[in-house]
Amino acid sequence: MYKIILLLIACSFSFAGIAQVTEEDRVQQLLRDQEQAKHAELMRLMDQGIELMDEEQYEEANLKFKEVLNTAKVVPTELCFFFGKNSFYMGKYRQSIDWLNKYIELKGTKGQYYEECVDYLDKSNEAFLTVRQEERKEVHNILTTNYDIDCGPSGKVVCPVCKGKAVIITKGAFGDSYKACPYSDDHGYLTCEEYNKLLRGELEPKN
């Protein structure tokens, strides 16, 4: 009788253990299903973004891609390419370069979109340099062509040619040579009017 009781107790513990393992399995399976559902939703959003991009709806595609970025725990590698490509079409060249480079870093030359990625990376780099040059040119034009520069209450400014020394020093093989500055006064200054003419390339040398 005693042995039977021990056997029943052992069986109850065994069944309880099986029941616990089964419950843990269910929880784990539920978590896996949830993760798969989230991943499927992210892929659906990314596919929608790709479709919108192919239809040249870049702003709408950007919203889809950003939704994936904001939701995903781990960003799909392919999104690096598509987000970078779409950024190029939106004129966000620095952003495009960053994401396209990331795709190449992760996938290397064997990536499915490698060649296309390199092509868009070259385009983004070229466009970025062009934009930067245009910005510099625009600033240059504003400063030297469209406006006069305020020289302050004194009405004078240090000559940028001779650096306020009134002479231009040229270093040579046989020593330094000195020449009077053709633009400044004897103290190395320009009037405000002279200074602005110099910036515009309109100031004639004095000698």
MODELLER restraints for C-alpha pairs under 7 A, 6 or more apart:
rsr = mdl.restraints
at = mdl.atoms
rsr.add(forms.Gaussian(group=physical.xy_distance, feature=features.Distance(at['CA:42:A'], at['CA:68:A']), mean=5.82, stdev=0.5))
rsr.add(forms.Gaussian(group=physical.xy_distance, feature=features.Distance(at['CA:45:A'], at['CA:64:A']), mean=5.92, stdev=0.5))
rsr.add(forms.Gaussian(group=physical.xy_distance, feature=features.Distance(at['CA:45:A'], at['CA:68:A']), mean=6.69, stdev=0.5))
rsr.add(forms.Gaussian(group=physical.xy_distance, feature=features.Distance(at['CA:46:A'], at['CA:64:A']), mean=6.53, stdev=0.5))
rsr.add(forms.Gaussian(group=physical.xy_distance, feature=features.Distance(at['CA:46:A'], at['CA:65:A']), mean=6.01, stdev=0.5))
rsr.add(forms.Gaussian(group=physical.xy_distance, feature=features.Distance(at['CA:46:A'], at['CA:68:A']), mean=6.78, stdev=0.5))
rsr.add(forms.Gaussian(group=physical.xy_distance, feature=features.Distance(at['CA:49:A'], at['CA:61:A']), mean=4.23, stdev=0.5))
rsr.add(forms.Gaussian(group=physical.xy_distance, feature=features.Distance(at['CA:49:A'], at['CA:62:A']), mean=6.97, stdev=0.5))
rsr.add(forms.Gaussian(group=physical.xy_distance, feature=features.Distance(at['CA:49:A'], at['CA:64:A']), mean=5.12, stdev=0.5))
rsr.add(forms.Gaussian(group=physical.xy_distance, feature=features.Distance(at['CA:49:A'], at['CA:65:A']), mean=5.96, stdev=0.5))
rsr.add(forms.Gaussian(group=physical.xy_distance, feature=features.Distance(at['CA:50:A'], at['CA:61:A']), mean=6.74, stdev=0.5))
rsr.add(forms.Gaussian(group=physical.xy_distance, feature=features.Distance(at['CA:50:A'], at['CA:82:A']), mean=6.99, stdev=0.5))
rsr.add(forms.Gaussian(group=physical.xy_distance, feature=features.Distance(at['CA:52:A'], at['CA:58:A']), mean=6.75, stdev=0.5))
rsr.add(forms.Gaussian(group=physical.xy_distance, feature=features.Distance(at['CA:52:A'], at['CA:60:A']), mean=6.66, stdev=0.5))
rsr.add(forms.Gaussian(group=physical.xy_distance, feature=features.Distance(at['CA:52:A'], at['CA:61:A']), mean=5.16, stdev=0.5))
rsr.add(forms.Gaussian(group=physical.xy_distance, feature=features.Distance(at['CA:53:A'], at['CA:61:A']), mean=5.44, stdev=0.5))
rsr.add(forms.Gaussian(group=physical.xy_distance, feature=features.Distance(at['CA:53:A'], at['CA:86:A']), mean=6.60, stdev=0.5))
rsr.add(forms.Gaussian(group=physical.xy_distance, feature=features.Distance(at['CA:58:A'], at['CA:86:A']), mean=6.27, stdev=0.5))
rsr.add(forms.Gaussian(group=physical.xy_distance, feature=features.Distance(at['CA:58:A'], at['CA:89:A']), mean=6.93, stdev=0.5))
rsr.add(forms.Gaussian(group=physical.xy_distance, feature=features.Distance(at['CA:58:A'], at['CA:90:A']), mean=6.52, stdev=0.5))
rsr.add(forms.Gaussian(group=physical.xy_distance, feature=features.Distance(at['CA:65:A'], at['CA:83:A']), mean=6.47, stdev=0.5))
rsr.add(forms.Gaussian(group=physical.xy_distance, feature=features.Distance(at['CA:69:A'], at['CA:75:A']), mean=6.28, stdev=0.5))
rsr.add(forms.Gaussian(group=physical.xy_distance, feature=features.Distance(at['CA:77:A'], at['CA:103:A']), mean=6.39, stdev=0.5))
rsr.add(forms.Gaussian(group=physical.xy_distance, feature=features.Distance(at['CA:80:A'], at['CA:99:A']), mean=5.08, stdev=0.5))
rsr.add(forms.Gaussian(group=physical.xy_distance, feature=features.Distance(at['CA:80:A'], at['CA:100:A']), mean=6.13, stdev=0.5))
rsr.add(forms.Gaussian(group=physical.xy_distance, feature=features.Distance(at['CA:80:A'], at['CA:102:A']), mean=6.52, stdev=0.5))
rsr.add(forms.Gaussian(group=physical.xy_distance, feature=features.Distance(at['CA:80:A'], at['CA:103:A']), mean=5.29, stdev=0.5))
rsr.add(forms.Gaussian(group=physical.xy_distance, feature=features.Distance(at['CA:81:A'], at['CA:99:A']), mean=6.52, stdev=0.5))
rsr.add(forms.Gaussian(group=physical.xy_distance, feature=features.Distance(at['CA:81:A'], at['CA:100:A']), mean=5.38, stdev=0.5))
rsr.add(forms.Gaussian(group=physical.xy_distance, feature=features.Distance(at['CA:81:A'], at['CA:103:A']), mean=5.72, stdev=0.5))
rsr.add(forms.Gaussian(group=physical.xy_distance, feature=features.Distance(at['CA:81:A'], at['CA:117:A']), mean=6.52, stdev=0.5))
rsr.add(forms.Gaussian(group=physical.xy_distance, feature=features.Distance(at['CA:83:A'], at['CA:99:A']), mean=6.86, stdev=0.5))
rsr.add(forms.Gaussian(group=physical.xy_distance, feature=features.Distance(at['CA:84:A'], at['CA:95:A']), mean=6.83, stdev=0.5))
rsr.add(forms.Gaussian(group=physical.xy_distance, feature=features.Distance(at['CA:84:A'], at['CA:96:A']), mean=4.10, stdev=0.5))
rsr.add(forms.Gaussian(group=physical.xy_distance, feature=features.Distance(at['CA:84:A'], at['CA:97:A']), mean=6.76, stdev=0.5))
rsr.add(forms.Gaussian(group=physical.xy_distance, feature=features.Distance(at['CA:84:A'], at['CA:99:A']), mean=4.84, stdev=0.5))
rsr.add(forms.Gaussian(group=physical.xy_distance, feature=features.Distance(at['CA:84:A'], at['CA:100:A']), mean=5.16, stdev=0.5))
rsr.add(forms.Gaussian(group=physical.xy_distance, feature=features.Distance(at['CA:85:A'], at['CA:96:A']), mean=6.36, stdev=0.5))
rsr.add(forms.Gaussian(group=physical.xy_distance, feature=features.Distance(at['CA:85:A'], at['CA:120:A']), mean=6.51, stdev=0.5))
rsr.add(forms.Gaussian(group=physical.xy_distance, feature=features.Distance(at['CA:87:A'], at['CA:93:A']), mean=6.63, stdev=0.5))
rsr.add(forms.Gaussian(group=physical.xy_distance, feature=features.Distance(at['CA:87:A'], at['CA:95:A']), mean=6.45, stdev=0.5))
rsr.add(forms.Gaussian(group=physical.xy_distance, feature=features.Distance(at['CA:87:A'], at['CA:96:A']), mean=4.98, stdev=0.5))
rsr.add(forms.Gaussian(group=physical.xy_distance, feature=features.Distance(at['CA:88:A'], at['CA:96:A']), mean=5.38, stdev=0.5))
rsr.add(forms.Gaussian(group=physical.xy_distance, feature=features.Distance(at['CA:88:A'], at['CA:124:A']), mean=6.11, stdev=0.5))
rsr.add(forms.Gaussian(group=physical.xy_distance, feature=features.Distance(at['CA:93:A'], at['CA:124:A']), mean=5.19, stdev=0.5))
rsr.add(forms.Gaussian(group=physical.xy_distance, feature=features.Distance(at['CA:93:A'], at['CA:127:A']), mean=6.88, stdev=0.5))
rsr.add(forms.Gaussian(group=physical.xy_distance, feature=features.Distance(at['CA:93:A'], at['CA:128:A']), mean=5.50, stdev=0.5))
rsr.add(forms.Gaussian(group=physical.xy_distance, feature=features.Distance(at['CA:94:A'], at['CA:128:A']), mean=6.75, stdev=0.5))
rsr.add(forms.Gaussian(group=physical.xy_distance, feature=features.Distance(at['CA:96:A'], at['CA:124:A']), mean=6.57, stdev=0.5))
rsr.add(forms.Gaussian(group=physical.xy_distance, feature=features.Distance(at['CA:97:A'], at['CA:121:A']), mean=5.85, stdev=0.5))
rsr.add(forms.Gaussian(group=physical.xy_distance, feature=features.Distance(at['CA:97:A'], at['CA:124:A']), mean=6.16, stdev=0.5))
rsr.add(forms.Gaussian(group=physical.xy_distance, feature=features.Distance(at['CA:97:A'], at['CA:125:A']), mean=6.79, stdev=0.5))
rsr.add(forms.Gaussian(group=physical.xy_distance, feature=features.Distance(at['CA:100:A'], at['CA:117:A']), mean=6.20, stdev=0.5))
rsr.add(forms.Gaussian(group=physical.xy_distance, feature=features.Distance(at['CA:100:A'], at['CA:121:A']), mean=6.22, stdev=0.5))
rsr.add(forms.Gaussian(group=physical.xy_distance, feature=features.Distance(at['CA:104:A'], at['CA:114:A']), mean=6.78, stdev=0.5))
rsr.add(forms.Gaussian(group=physical.xy_distance, feature=features.Distance(at['CA:144:A'], at['CA:199:A']), mean=5.43, stdev=0.5))
rsr.add(forms.Gaussian(group=physical.xy_distance, feature=features.Distance(at['CA:144:A'], at['CA:200:A']), mean=5.23, stdev=0.5))
rsr.add(forms.Gaussian(group=physical.xy_distance, feature=features.Distance(at['CA:145:A'], at['CA:200:A']), mean=5.93, stdev=0.5))
rsr.add(forms.Gaussian(group=physical.xy_distance, feature=features.Distance(at['CA:148:A'], at['CA:196:A']), mean=5.80, stdev=0.5))
rsr.add(forms.Gaussian(group=physical.xy_distance, feature=features.Distance(at['CA:149:A'], at['CA:196:A']), mean=6.36, stdev=0.5))
rsr.add(forms.Gaussian(group=physical.xy_distance, feature=features.Distance(at['CA:151:A'], at['CA:157:A']), mean=6.24, stdev=0.5))
rsr.add(forms.Gaussian(group=physical.xy_distance, feature=features.Distance(at['CA:151:A'], at['CA:192:A']), mean=5.66, stdev=0.5))
rsr.add(forms.Gaussian(group=physical.xy_distance, feature=features.Distance(at['CA:155:A'], at['CA:191:A']), mean=5.94, stdev=0.5))
rsr.add(forms.Gaussian(group=physical.xy_distance, feature=features.Distance(at['CA:155:A'], at['CA:192:A']), mean=5.32, stdev=0.5))
rsr.add(forms.Gaussian(group=physical.xy_distance, feature=features.Distance(at['CA:156:A'], at['CA:189:A']), mean=6.35, stdev=0.5))
rsr.add(forms.Gaussian(group=physical.xy_distance, feature=features.Distance(at['CA:156:A'], at['CA:190:A']), mean=5.56, stdev=0.5))
rsr.add(forms.Gaussian(group=physical.xy_distance, feature=features.Distance(at['CA:156:A'], at['CA:191:A']), mean=4.46, stdev=0.5))
rsr.add(forms.Gaussian(group=physical.xy_distance, feature=features.Distance(at['CA:156:A'], at['CA:192:A']), mean=5.32, stdev=0.5))
rsr.add(forms.Gaussian(group=physical.xy_distance, feature=features.Distance(at['CA:157:A'], at['CA:189:A']), mean=5.60, stdev=0.5))
rsr.add(forms.Gaussian(group=physical.xy_distance, feature=features.Distance(at['CA:157:A'], at['CA:190:A']), mean=5.42, stdev=0.5))
rsr.add(forms.Gaussian(group=physical.xy_distance, feature=features.Distance(at['CA:157:A'], at['CA:191:A']), mean=6.42, stdev=0.5))
rsr.add(forms.Gaussian(group=physical.xy_distance, feature=features.Distance(at['CA:157:A'], at['CA:192:A']), mean=6.60, stdev=0.5))
rsr.add(forms.Gaussian(group=physical.xy_distance, feature=features.Distance(at['CA:158:A'], at['CA:164:A']), mean=5.06, stdev=0.5))
rsr.add(forms.Gaussian(group=physical.xy_distance, feature=features.Distance(at['CA:158:A'], at['CA:188:A']), mean=6.18, stdev=0.5))
rsr.add(forms.Gaussian(group=physical.xy_distance, feature=features.Distance(at['CA:158:A'], at['CA:189:A']), mean=4.63, stdev=0.5))
rsr.add(forms.Gaussian(group=physical.xy_distance, feature=features.Distance(at['CA:158:A'], at['CA:190:A']), mean=6.24, stdev=0.5))
rsr.add(forms.Gaussian(group=physical.xy_distance, feature=features.Distance(at['CA:159:A'], at['CA:184:A']), mean=5.99, stdev=0.5))
rsr.add(forms.Gaussian(group=physical.xy_distance, feature=features.Distance(at['CA:159:A'], at['CA:188:A']), mean=5.77, stdev=0.5))
rsr.add(forms.Gaussian(group=physical.xy_distance, feature=features.Distance(at['CA:159:A'], at['CA:189:A']), mean=5.12, stdev=0.5))
rsr.add(forms.Gaussian(group=physical.xy_distance, feature=features.Distance(at['CA:159:A'], at['CA:190:A']), mean=5.61, stdev=0.5))
rsr.add(forms.Gaussian(group=physical.xy_distance, feature=features.Distance(at['CA:162:A'], at['CA:168:A']), mean=5.36, stdev=0.5))
rsr.add(forms.Gaussian(group=physical.xy_distance, feature=features.Distance(at['CA:162:A'], at['CA:181:A']), mean=6.20, stdev=0.5))
rsr.add(forms.Gaussian(group=physical.xy_distance, feature=features.Distance(at['CA:162:A'], at['CA:188:A']), mean=6.84, stdev=0.5))
rsr.add(forms.Gaussian(group=physical.xy_distance, feature=features.Distance(at['CA:164:A'], at['CA:187:A']), mean=6.83, stdev=0.5))
rsr.add(forms.Gaussian(group=physical.xy_distance, feature=features.Distance(at['CA:164:A'], at['CA:188:A']), mean=3.89, stdev=0.5))
rsr.add(forms.Gaussian(group=physical.xy_distance, feature=features.Distance(at['CA:164:A'], at['CA:189:A']), mean=6.03, stdev=0.5))
rsr.add(forms.Gaussian(group=physical.xy_distance, feature=features.Distance(at['CA:165:A'], at['CA:187:A']), mean=6.85, stdev=0.5))
rsr.add(forms.Gaussian(group=physical.xy_distance, feature=features.Distance(at['CA:165:A'], at['CA:188:A']), mean=5.08, stdev=0.5))
rsr.add(forms.Gaussian(group=physical.xy_distance, feature=features.Distance(at['CA:166:A'], at['CA:180:A']), mean=6.13, stdev=0.5))
rsr.add(forms.Gaussian(group=physical.xy_distance, feature=features.Distance(at['CA:166:A'], at['CA:181:A']), mean=5.24, stdev=0.5))
rsr.add(forms.Gaussian(group=physical.xy_distance, feature=features.Distance(at['CA:166:A'], at['CA:184:A']), mean=6.15, stdev=0.5))
rsr.add(forms.Gaussian(group=physical.xy_distance, feature=features.Distance(at['CA:166:A'], at['CA:185:A']), mean=6.73, stdev=0.5))
rsr.add(forms.Gaussian(group=physical.xy_distance, feature=features.Distance(at['CA:166:A'], at['CA:186:A']), mean=5.69, stdev=0.5))
rsr.add(forms.Gaussian(group=physical.xy_distance, feature=features.Distance(at['CA:166:A'], at['CA:187:A']), mean=5.67, stdev=0.5))
rsr.add(forms.Gaussian(group=physical.xy_distance, feature=features.Distance(at['CA:166:A'], at['CA:188:A']), mean=4.03, stdev=0.5))
rsr.add(forms.Gaussian(group=physical.xy_distance, feature=features.Distance(at['CA:167:A'], at['CA:178:A']), mean=6.36, stdev=0.5))
rsr.add(forms.Gaussian(group=physical.xy_distance, feature=features.Distance(at['CA:167:A'], at['CA:179:A']), mean=5.39, stdev=0.5))
rsr.add(forms.Gaussian(group=physical.xy_distance, feature=features.Distance(at['CA:167:A'], at['CA:180:A']), mean=4.34, stdev=0.5))
rsr.add(forms.Gaussian(group=physical.xy_distance, feature=features.Distance(at['CA:167:A'], at['CA:181:A']), mean=4.71, stdev=0.5))
rsr.add(forms.Gaussian(group=physical.xy_distance, feature=features.Distance(at['CA:168:A'], at['CA:178:A']), mean=5.81, stdev=0.5))
rsr.add(forms.Gaussian(group=physical.xy_distance, feature=features.Distance(at['CA:168:A'], at['CA:179:A']), mean=5.20, stdev=0.5))
rsr.add(forms.Gaussian(group=physical.xy_distance, feature=features.Distance(at['CA:168:A'], at['CA:180:A']), mean=6.16, stdev=0.5))
rsr.add(forms.Gaussian(group=physical.xy_distance, feature=features.Distance(at['CA:168:A'], at['CA:181:A']), mean=5.67, stdev=0.5))
rsr.add(forms.Gaussian(group=physical.xy_distance, feature=features.Distance(at['CA:169:A'], at['CA:176:A']), mean=6.53, stdev=0.5))
rsr.add(forms.Gaussian(group=physical.xy_distance, feature=features.Distance(at['CA:169:A'], at['CA:177:A']), mean=5.78, stdev=0.5))
rsr.add(forms.Gaussian(group=physical.xy_distance, feature=features.Distance(at['CA:169:A'], at['CA:178:A']), mean=4.82, stdev=0.5))
rsr.add(forms.Gaussian(group=physical.xy_distance, feature=features.Distance(at['CA:169:A'], at['CA:179:A']), mean=6.60, stdev=0.5))
rsr.add(forms.Gaussian(group=physical.xy_distance, feature=features.Distance(at['CA:170:A'], at['CA:176:A']), mean=5.57, stdev=0.5))
rsr.add(forms.Gaussian(group=physical.xy_distance, feature=features.Distance(at['CA:170:A'], at['CA:177:A']), mean=5.21, stdev=0.5))
rsr.add(forms.Gaussian(group=physical.xy_distance, feature=features.Distance(at['CA:170:A'], at['CA:178:A']), mean=6.48, stdev=0.5))
rsr.add(forms.Gaussian(group=physical.xy_distance, feature=features.Distance(at['CA:171:A'], at['CA:177:A']), mean=6.41, stdev=0.5))
rsr.add(forms.Gaussian(group=physical.xy_distance, feature=features.Distance(at['CA:182:A'], at['CA:205:A']), mean=4.88, stdev=0.5))
rsr.add(forms.Gaussian(group=physical.xy_distance, feature=features.Distance(at['CA:182:A'], at['CA:206:A']), mean=5.17, stdev=0.5))
rsr.add(forms.Gaussian(group=physical.xy_distance, feature=features.Distance(at['CA:182:A'], at['CA:207:A']), mean=5.84, stdev=0.5))
rsr.add(forms.Gaussian(group=physical.xy_distance, feature=features.Distance(at['CA:183:A'], at['CA:205:A']), mean=5.37, stdev=0.5))
rsr.add(forms.Gaussian(group=physical.xy_distance, feature=features.Distance(at['CA:183:A'], at['CA:206:A']), mean=6.07, stdev=0.5))
rsr.add(forms.Gaussian(group=physical.xy_distance, feature=features.Distance(at['CA:184:A'], at['CA:190:A']), mean=5.25, stdev=0.5))
rsr.add(forms.Gaussian(group=physical.xy_distance, feature=features.Distance(at['CA:194:A'], at['CA:203:A']), mean=6.43, stdev=0.5))
rsr.add(forms.Gaussian(group=physical.xy_distance, feature=features.Distance(at['CA:197:A'], at['CA:203:A']), mean=4.92, stdev=0.5))
